Amino acid sequence: MIMLITTPTKPSTFAYSSVCGPHTYSCSGTSRCVLSSQVCDGIDDCGDMSDEAPGCSPCNKTYVGEAGGWYTLSVPRPRGDKLPFTCFLTLSAQKKEKVQVTLQDFRLGRFQSHIHNGCPDGHLQITEAKAEALPPPGSGSGSGQFCGITNNKTRPSYLSTTNTVTLTVQFFQFWADNLDNSFLFSLRYRILPYIKRSAMSDVTQFLGRLVPNSQCDYKLDNCSQRKCLVRSPHYPGLYPRNLTCSYHIFVLPGEVPSGKQANCKHTKTF
């Protein structure tokens, strides 16, 4: 099940019914119950348009869900007279839980350059915080932008390190005759349950100590006594855009026995 929490500045006009349960929407003119994520998605799921009230939008809301299930969200293409367009989608889990986001349909303007004005038409930014808030240290988020077209065969996923993820979609202009070539956005997300790690796993796999106030700089030491693991943020999901991570491995004098060498094993590169 899924629950929808609207922002205080834009109160919802939808009435939720106990007949449908606390996390779903009760259609006004039919007996249907639809997921809250289906309200204001541009599709008449109720059959009487009661889930698509005039002027409603899936944007600027917080979505939650039960661990394990997949939920779908889509953002309708904005009208040309409503540009520039900004949409906040906040996905929130319980404490210690994580969020997985998979981009289903993603066409957001053009990608032109890694260096300067790379996303002239619009972009997606992923931040592990509430809308317009700074991401916490160590989250490896909020640093760069996604735009262009994703490969539907890979359907890239983002794995959070915290329990709150905000996707900010900004769109400035259409650039193609076919409007669908400029803007198409939908995603699936699910809540990942908290899995308690054993004390032995902490000993055998050491991810390092986060450098204070950094996003992904780590220090690793005493690797002769434990397995030190260098892992990129959100692995094995999307690597954050425009973010450089550094990993400092310290070896003390005499830590490596005479005649021996340190062994670094490289497993995967994306």
ZAVO-262594 format. One record per residue (C-alpha): residue in one letter; residue number from 1; x, y, z. Coordinates in Angstrom, 3 decimals. Layout:
! residues N
<atom code="A" pos="NUM" px="X" py="Y" pz="Z"/>
...
//
This chain:
! residues 270
<atom code="M" pos="1" px="0.000" py="0.000" pz="0.000"/>
<atom code="I" pos="2" px="1.033" py="3.619" pz="-0.449"/>
<atom code="M" pos="3" px="0.221" py="6.816" pz="1.420"/>
<atom code="L" pos="4" px="0.285" py="10.335" pz="0.025"/>
<atom code="I" pos="5" px="1.184" py="13.345" pz="2.159"/>
<atom code="T" pos="6" px="0.629" py="16.744" pz="0.551"/>
<atom code="T" pos="7" px="2.736" py="19.774" pz="1.333"/>
<atom code="P" pos="8" px="1.193" py="22.285" pz="3.774"/>
<atom code="T" pos="9" px="1.254" py="25.069" pz="1.168"/>
<atom code="K" pos="10" px="-0.856" py="23.055" pz="-1.267"/>
<atom code="P" pos="11" px="-3.480" py="21.154" pz="0.739"/>
<atom code="S" pos="12" px="-5.154" py="18.236" pz="-0.964"/>
<atom code="T" pos="13" px="-8.862" py="18.368" pz="-1.850"/>
<atom code="F" pos="14" px="-9.109" py="14.578" pz="-2.067"/>
<atom code="A" pos="15" px="-11.124" py="12.642" pz="0.510"/>
<atom code="Y" pos="16" px="-9.799" py="9.263" pz="1.567"/>
<atom code="S" pos="17" px="-12.267" py="6.538" pz="2.462"/>
<atom code="S" pos="18" px="-11.993" py="3.833" pz="5.089"/>
<atom code="V" pos="19" px="-13.680" py="1.528" pz="2.574"/>
<atom code="C" pos="20" px="-10.576" py="1.662" pz="0.406"/>
<atom code="G" pos="21" px="-8.110" py="1.637" pz="3.268"/>
<atom code="P" pos="22" px="-5.940" py="4.399" pz="4.713"/>
<atom code="H" pos="23" px="-3.376" py="4.482" pz="1.892"/>
<atom code="T" pos="24" px="-5.627" py="4.523" pz="-1.179"/>
<atom code="Y" pos="25" px="-8.047" py="6.932" pz="-2.841"/>
<atom code="S" pos="26" px="-11.784" py="6.283" pz="-3.058"/>
<atom code="C" pos="27" px="-13.267" py="7.318" pz="-6.408"/>
<atom code="S" pos="28" px="-16.254" py="9.634" pz="-6.141"/>
<atom code="G" pos="29" px="-18.600" py="8.237" pz="-8.788"/>
<atom code="T" pos="30" px="-17.497" py="4.613" pz="-8.919"/>
<atom code="S" pos="31" px="-16.698" py="1.858" pz="-6.425"/>
<atom code="R" pos="32" px="-13.047" py="1.749" pz="-7.448"/>
<atom code="C" pos="33" px="-10.087" py="2.215" pz="-5.119"/>
<atom code="V" pos="34" px="-6.870" py="3.436" pz="-6.729"/>
<atom code="L" pos="35" px="-3.362" py="3.861" pz="-5.414"/>
<atom code="S" pos="36" px="-2.522" py="7.351" pz="-4.208"/>
<atom code="S" pos="37" px="0.282" py="7.429" pz="-6.766"/>
<atom code="Q" pos="38" px="-2.415" py="7.193" pz="-9.469"/>
<atom code="V" pos="39" px="-4.076" py="10.420" pz="-8.322"/>
<atom code="C" pos="40" px="-3.205" py="13.390" pz="-10.559"/>
<atom code="D" pos="41" px="-1.072" py="11.340" pz="-12.936"/>
<atom code="G" pos="42" px="-2.976" py="12.435" pz="-16.045"/>
<atom code="I" pos="43" px="-4.812" py="9.084" pz="-16.430"/>
<atom code="D" pos="44" px="-8.485" py="8.531" pz="-15.609"/>
<atom code="D" pos="45" px="-8.015" py="5.513" pz="-13.329"/>
<atom code="C" pos="46" px="-11.381" py="5.979" pz="-11.586"/>
<atom code="G" pos="47" px="-13.376" py="6.096" pz="-14.807"/>
<atom code="D" pos="48" px="-15.168" py="9.272" pz="-13.705"/>
<atom code="M" pos="49" px="-12.166" py="11.645" pz="-13.651"/>
<atom code="S" pos="50" px="-12.518" py="12.098" pz="-9.870"/>
<atom code="D" pos="51" px="-8.836" py="11.188" pz="-9.460"/>
<atom code="E" pos="52" px="-7.914" py="13.887" pz="-11.979"/>
<atom code="A" pos="53" px="-9.425" py="17.063" pz="-10.557"/>
<atom code="P" pos="54" px="-8.765" py="20.241" pz="-12.589"/>
<atom code="G" pos="55" px="-5.354" py="21.686" pz="-11.813"/>
<atom code="C" pos="56" px="-4.152" py="18.758" pz="-9.685"/>
<atom code="S" pos="57" px="-0.585" py="17.507" pz="-10.012"/>
<atom code="P" pos="58" px="1.584" py="14.643" pz="-8.722"/>
<atom code="C" pos="59" px="4.288" py="17.202" pz="-7.945"/>
<atom code="N" pos="60" px="5.310" py="18.775" pz="-4.635"/>
<atom code="K" pos="61" px="4.147" py="15.833" pz="-2.562"/>
<atom code="T" pos="62" px="5.731" py="13.190" pz="-0.333"/>
<atom code="Y" pos="63" px="5.140" py="9.526" pz="-1.161"/>
<atom code="V" pos="64" px="5.661" py="6.557" pz="1.151"/>
<atom code="G" pos="65" px="4.997" py="2.850" pz="0.872"/>
<atom code="E" pos="66" px="5.306" py="-0.524" pz="2.505"/>
<atom code="A" pos="67" px="8.612" py="-2.351" pz="2.227"/>
<atom code="G" pos="68" px="8.918" py="-4.702" pz="-0.721"/>
<atom code="G" pos="69" px="6.224" py="-3.467" pz="-3.113"/>
<atom code="W" pos="70" px="6.857" py="-1.470" pz="-6.278"/>
<atom code="Y" pos="71" px="5.007" py="1.804" pz="-6.883"/>
<atom code="T" pos="72" px="4.788" py="3.864" pz="-10.074"/>
<atom code="L" pos="73" px="4.828" py="7.641" pz="-10.480"/>
<atom code="S" pos="74" px="4.620" py="9.658" pz="-13.667"/>
<atom code="V" pos="75" px="4.793" py="13.374" pz="-14.380"/>
<atom code="P" pos="76" px="2.648" py="14.600" pz="-17.290"/>
<atom code="R" pos="77" px="4.330" py="16.756" pz="-19.895"/>
<atom code="P" pos="78" px="4.016" py="20.423" pz="-18.878"/>
<atom code="R" pos="79" px="2.247" py="22.896" pz="-21.114"/>
<atom code="G" pos="80" px="4.367" py="25.320" pz="-23.073"/>
<atom code="D" pos="81" px="2.763" py="28.338" pz="-21.378"/>
<atom code="K" pos="82" px="3.675" py="26.911" pz="-17.932"/>
<atom code="L" pos="83" px="7.439" py="26.888" pz="-18.530"/>
<atom code="P" pos="84" px="9.804" py="27.002" pz="-16.734"/>
<atom code="F" pos="85" px="8.444" py="23.967" pz="-14.892"/>
<atom code="T" pos="86" px="9.636" py="22.598" pz="-11.534"/>
<atom code="C" pos="87" px="8.383" py="19.429" pz="-9.866"/>
<atom code="F" pos="88" px="9.449" py="17.959" pz="-6.504"/>
<atom code="L" pos="89" px="8.823" py="14.257" pz="-5.808"/>
<atom code="T" pos="90" px="9.869" py="13.197" pz="-2.314"/>
<atom code="L" pos="91" px="10.039" py="9.475" pz="-1.488"/>
<atom code="S" pos="92" px="10.231" py="8.718" pz="2.200"/>
<atom code="A" pos="93" px="10.788" py="5.487" pz="4.129"/>
<atom code="Q" pos="94" px="10.882" py="4.627" pz="7.803"/>
<atom code="K" pos="95" px="14.033" py="5.178" pz="9.813"/>
<atom code="K" pos="96" px="16.876" py="2.828" pz="8.737"/>
<atom code="E" pos="97" px="14.974" py="1.791" pz="5.597"/>
<atom code="K" pos="98" px="16.261" py="2.761" pz="2.134"/>
<atom code="V" pos="99" px="14.657" py="3.733" pz="-1.177"/>
<atom code="Q" pos="100" px="15.294" py="2.285" pz="-4.633"/>
<atom code="V" pos="101" px="14.286" py="4.411" pz="-7.622"/>
<atom code="T" pos="102" px="14.212" py="3.041" pz="-11.180"/>
<atom code="L" pos="103" px="13.795" py="5.424" pz="-14.116"/>
<atom code="Q" pos="104" px="11.203" py="3.879" pz="-16.420"/>
<atom code="D" pos="105" px="10.686" py="6.531" pz="-19.093"/>
<atom code="F" pos="106" px="13.200" py="9.332" pz="-19.123"/>
<atom code="R" pos="107" px="13.432" py="11.925" pz="-21.874"/>
<atom code="L" pos="108" px="14.412" py="15.281" pz="-20.481"/>
<atom code="G" pos="109" px="15.707" py="17.652" pz="-23.135"/>
<atom code="R" pos="110" px="19.190" py="17.317" pz="-24.606"/>
<atom code="F" pos="111" px="22.524" py="16.374" pz="-23.131"/>
<atom code="Q" pos="112" px="25.246" py="18.481" pz="-24.759"/>
<atom code="S" pos="113" px="28.358" py="18.569" pz="-22.600"/>
<atom code="H" pos="114" px="29.992" py="17.238" pz="-19.456"/>
<atom code="I" pos="115" px="31.649" py="20.610" pz="-18.863"/>
<atom code="H" pos="116" px="29.467" py="23.634" pz="-19.641"/>
<atom code="N" pos="117" px="25.696" py="24.068" pz="-20.027"/>
<atom code="G" pos="118" px="25.265" py="20.362" pz="-20.492"/>
<atom code="C" pos="119" px="21.479" py="20.336" pz="-19.944"/>
<atom code="P" pos="120" px="20.079" py="23.450" pz="-21.693"/>
<atom code="D" pos="121" px="16.451" py="22.259" pz="-21.839"/>
<atom code="G" pos="122" px="15.975" py="20.783" pz="-18.369"/>
<atom code="H" pos="123" px="17.326" py="18.230" pz="-15.929"/>
<atom code="L" pos="124" px="16.702" py="15.852" pz="-13.041"/>
<atom code="Q" pos="125" px="18.519" py="16.219" pz="-9.747"/>
<atom code="I" pos="126" px="18.467" py="13.553" pz="-7.029"/>
<atom code="T" pos="127" px="19.024" py="14.665" pz="-3.438"/>
<atom code="E" pos="128" px="18.813" py="12.637" pz="-0.246"/>
<atom code="A" pos="129" px="16.861" py="15.228" pz="1.694"/>
<atom code="K" pos="130" px="13.494" py="16.919" pz="1.655"/>
<atom code="A" pos="131" px="12.682" py="19.342" pz="-1.152"/>
<atom code="E" pos="132" px="15.106" py="22.292" pz="-1.402"/>
<atom code="A" pos="133" px="17.148" py="21.092" pz="1.601"/>
<atom code="L" pos="134" px="20.868" py="20.338" pz="1.642"/>
<atom code="P" pos="135" px="21.827" py="16.641" pz="1.535"/>
<atom code="P" pos="136" px="23.503" py="15.200" pz="4.640"/>
<atom code="P" pos="137" px="27.235" py="14.379" pz="4.579"/>
<atom code="G" pos="138" px="27.974" py="10.935" pz="3.225"/>
<atom code="S" pos="139" px="24.836" py="10.696" pz="1.091"/>
<atom code="G" pos="140" px="26.713" py="11.287" pz="-2.181"/>
<atom code="S" pos="141" px="23.793" py="13.195" pz="-3.663"/>
<atom code="G" pos="142" px="22.635" py="16.588" pz="-4.888"/>
<atom code="S" pos="143" px="25.791" py="17.340" pz="-6.850"/>
<atom code="G" pos="144" px="24.845" py="16.926" pz="-10.495"/>
<atom code="Q" pos="145" px="22.144" py="16.703" pz="-13.122"/>
<atom code="F" pos="146" px="20.640" py="14.033" pz="-15.365"/>
<atom code="C" pos="147" px="19.225" py="14.902" pz="-18.776"/>
<atom code="G" pos="148" px="18.841" py="13.501" pz="-22.279"/>
<atom code="I" pos="149" px="17.435" py="10.026" pz="-22.871"/>
<atom code="T" pos="150" px="18.074" py="6.871" pz="-20.837"/>
<atom code="N" pos="151" px="18.477" py="3.411" pz="-22.299"/>
<atom code="N" pos="152" px="15.239" py="1.540" pz="-21.610"/>
<atom code="K" pos="153" px="17.113" py="-1.764" pz="-21.721"/>
<atom code="T" pos="154" px="19.168" py="-0.881" pz="-18.658"/>
<atom code="R" pos="155" px="16.516" py="1.099" pz="-16.727"/>
<atom code="P" pos="156" px="19.026" py="2.713" pz="-14.352"/>
<atom code="S" pos="157" px="18.331" py="2.504" pz="-10.631"/>
<atom code="Y" pos="158" px="19.289" py="4.736" pz="-7.750"/>
<atom code="L" pos="159" px="19.883" py="3.133" pz="-4.343"/>
<atom code="S" pos="160" px="19.702" py="5.577" pz="-1.457"/>
<atom code="T" pos="161" px="21.972" py="5.676" pz="1.541"/>
<atom code="T" pos="162" px="19.324" py="7.415" pz="3.695"/>
<atom code="N" pos="163" px="15.554" py="7.043" pz="4.099"/>
<atom code="T" pos="164" px="14.506" py="10.163" pz="2.113"/>
<atom code="V" pos="165" px="15.037" py="10.912" pz="-1.582"/>
<atom code="T" pos="166" px="13.790" py="13.976" pz="-3.459"/>
<atom code="L" pos="167" px="13.739" py="14.061" pz="-7.244"/>
<atom code="T" pos="168" px="13.659" py="17.592" pz="-8.644"/>
<atom code="V" pos="169" px="12.522" py="17.803" pz="-12.271"/>
<atom code="Q" pos="170" px="13.141" py="21.136" pz="-13.972"/>
<atom code="F" pos="171" px="12.164" py="21.827" pz="-17.570"/>
<atom code="F" pos="172" px="12.828" py="25.070" pz="-19.424"/>
<atom code="Q" pos="173" px="12.026" py="24.629" pz="-23.109"/>
<atom code="F" pos="174" px="10.923" py="22.197" pz="-25.826"/>
<atom code="W" pos="175" px="13.515" py="21.584" pz="-28.488"/>
<atom code="A" pos="176" px="11.875" py="19.076" pz="-30.880"/>
<atom code="D" pos="177" px="8.828" py="19.107" pz="-33.151"/>
<atom code="N" pos="178" px="7.603" py="15.945" pz="-31.433"/>
<atom code="L" pos="179" px="6.968" py="17.069" pz="-27.838"/>
<atom code="D" pos="180" px="7.369" py="13.501" pz="-26.519"/>
<atom code="N" pos="181" px="10.979" py="13.627" pz="-27.689"/>
<atom code="S" pos="182" px="11.576" py="16.515" pz="-25.296"/>
<atom code="F" pos="183" px="9.757" py="15.382" pz="-22.152"/>
<atom code="L" pos="184" px="8.694" py="11.963" pz="-20.909"/>
<atom code="F" pos="185" px="9.082" py="11.042" pz="-17.241"/>
<atom code="S" pos="186" px="7.982" py="8.074" pz="-15.161"/>
<atom code="L" pos="187" px="9.602" py="6.025" pz="-12.424"/>
<atom code="R" pos="188" px="9.119" py="3.039" pz="-10.174"/>
<atom code="Y" pos="189" px="10.207" py="2.978" pz="-6.568"/>
<atom code="R" pos="190" px="10.177" py="0.628" pz="-3.644"/>
<atom code="I" pos="191" px="11.076" py="0.709" pz="0.016"/>
<atom code="L" pos="192" px="14.007" py="-1.524" pz="0.975"/>
<atom code="P" pos="193" px="13.624" py="-3.026" pz="4.451"/>
<atom code="Y" pos="194" px="16.290" py="-2.574" pz="7.086"/>
<atom code="I" pos="195" px="18.585" py="-5.587" pz="7.347"/>
<atom code="K" pos="196" px="20.552" py="-5.760" pz="10.547"/>
<atom code="R" pos="197" px="24.203" py="-6.448" pz="9.923"/>
<atom code="S" pos="198" px="26.009" py="-8.870" pz="12.129"/>
<atom code="A" pos="199" px="28.973" py="-7.792" pz="14.198"/>
<atom code="M" pos="200" px="31.101" py="-10.215" pz="12.188"/>
<atom code="S" pos="201" px="30.226" py="-8.454" pz="8.889"/>
<atom code="D" pos="202" px="31.457" py="-5.136" pz="10.324"/>
<atom code="V" pos="203" px="34.769" py="-6.800" pz="11.127"/>
<atom code="T" pos="204" px="35.221" py="-8.586" pz="7.805"/>
<atom code="Q" pos="205" px="34.139" py="-5.656" pz="5.579"/>
<atom code="F" pos="206" px="35.378" py="-2.189" pz="6.475"/>
<atom code="L" pos="207" px="34.032" py="0.630" pz="4.288"/>
<atom code="G" pos="208" px="36.186" py="3.273" pz="5.904"/>
<atom code="R" pos="209" px="35.526" py="6.371" pz="7.980"/>
<atom code="L" pos="210" px="33.807" py="9.309" pz="6.322"/>
<atom code="V" pos="211" px="35.867" py="12.507" pz="6.205"/>
<atom code="P" pos="212" px="33.815" py="15.116" pz="8.129"/>
<atom code="N" pos="213" px="31.502" py="17.308" pz="6.017"/>
<atom code="S" pos="214" px="32.296" py="15.391" pz="2.821"/>
<atom code="Q" pos="215" px="29.917" py="13.500" pz="0.551"/>
<atom code="C" pos="216" px="32.052" py="10.468" pz="-0.249"/>
<atom code="D" pos="217" px="35.656" py="10.868" pz="0.958"/>
<atom code="Y" pos="218" px="36.789" py="7.954" pz="3.129"/>
<atom code="K" pos="219" px="39.836" py="6.906" pz="5.117"/>
<atom code="L" pos="220" px="40.695" py="3.223" pz="5.436"/>
<atom code="D" pos="221" px="43.306" py="1.752" pz="7.750"/>
<atom code="N" pos="222" px="44.303" py="-1.483" pz="9.485"/>
<atom code="C" pos="223" px="43.491" py="-3.315" pz="6.269"/>
<atom code="S" pos="224" px="45.979" py="-6.082" pz="7.099"/>
<atom code="Q" pos="225" px="43.653" py="-7.196" pz="9.889"/>
<atom code="R" pos="226" px="40.343" py="-6.826" pz="8.065"/>
<atom code="K" pos="227" px="38.902" py="-6.688" pz="4.573"/>
<atom code="C" pos="228" px="38.785" py="-3.079" pz="3.419"/>
<atom code="L" pos="229" px="36.140" py="-2.429" pz="0.801"/>
<atom code="V" pos="230" px="36.258" py="0.566" pz="-1.544"/>
<atom code="R" pos="231" px="32.728" py="1.068" pz="-2.821"/>
<atom code="S" pos="232" px="31.222" py="3.941" pz="-4.787"/>
<atom code="P" pos="233" px="28.110" py="5.749" pz="-3.492"/>
<atom code="H" pos="234" px="24.814" py="3.972" pz="-4.200"/>
<atom code="Y" pos="235" px="26.590" py="0.883" pz="-5.558"/>
<atom code="P" pos="236" px="25.433" py="-1.050" pz="-7.556"/>
<atom code="G" pos="237" px="23.045" py="1.717" pz="-8.621"/>
<atom code="L" pos="238" px="23.624" py="4.973" pz="-10.481"/>
<atom code="Y" pos="239" px="26.861" py="6.794" pz="-9.727"/>
<atom code="P" pos="240" px="26.118" py="10.399" pz="-8.715"/>
<atom code="R" pos="241" px="26.640" py="13.054" pz="-11.375"/>
<atom code="N" pos="242" px="29.468" py="15.584" pz="-11.081"/>
<atom code="L" pos="243" px="30.894" py="14.046" pz="-7.916"/>
<atom code="T" pos="244" px="34.449" py="12.950" pz="-7.204"/>
<atom code="C" pos="245" px="35.076" py="10.528" pz="-4.347"/>
<atom code="S" pos="246" px="38.446" py="9.878" pz="-2.778"/>
<atom code="Y" pos="247" px="39.541" py="6.853" pz="-0.755"/>
<atom code="H" pos="248" px="42.722" py="7.129" pz="1.321"/>
<atom code="I" pos="249" px="44.231" py="3.783" pz="2.335"/>
<atom code="F" pos="250" px="46.766" py="4.170" pz="5.146"/>
<atom code="V" pos="251" px="49.471" py="1.591" pz="5.772"/>
<atom code="L" pos="252" px="51.519" py="2.001" pz="8.935"/>
<atom code="P" pos="253" px="55.287" py="1.342" pz="8.976"/>
<atom code="G" pos="254" px="55.844" py="-2.353" pz="9.603"/>
<atom code="E" pos="255" px="52.204" py="-3.243" pz="8.993"/>
<atom code="V" pos="256" px="53.101" py="-5.213" pz="5.874"/>
<atom code="P" pos="257" px="55.614" py="-7.978" pz="6.803"/>
<atom code="S" pos="258" px="58.997" py="-7.959" pz="5.106"/>
<atom code="G" pos="259" px="58.856" py="-9.628" pz="1.694"/>
<atom code="K" pos="260" px="55.081" py="-9.293" pz="1.461"/>
<atom code="Q" pos="261" px="52.978" py="-6.953" pz="-0.628"/>
<atom code="A" pos="262" px="49.511" py="-5.484" pz="-0.267"/>
<atom code="N" pos="263" px="46.888" py="-7.133" pz="-2.460"/>
<atom code="C" pos="264" px="44.196" py="-5.000" pz="-4.108"/>
<atom code="K" pos="265" px="41.483" py="-6.862" pz="-5.974"/>
<atom code="H" pos="266" px="39.406" py="-4.965" pz="-8.500"/>
<atom code="T" pos="267" px="35.995" py="-6.529" pz="-9.110"/>
<atom code="K" pos="268" px="33.591" py="-4.288" pz="-11.035"/>
<atom code="T" pos="269" px="33.669" py="-1.090" pz="-13.062"/>
<atom code="F" pos="270" px="30.730" py="0.735" pz="-14.584"/>
//
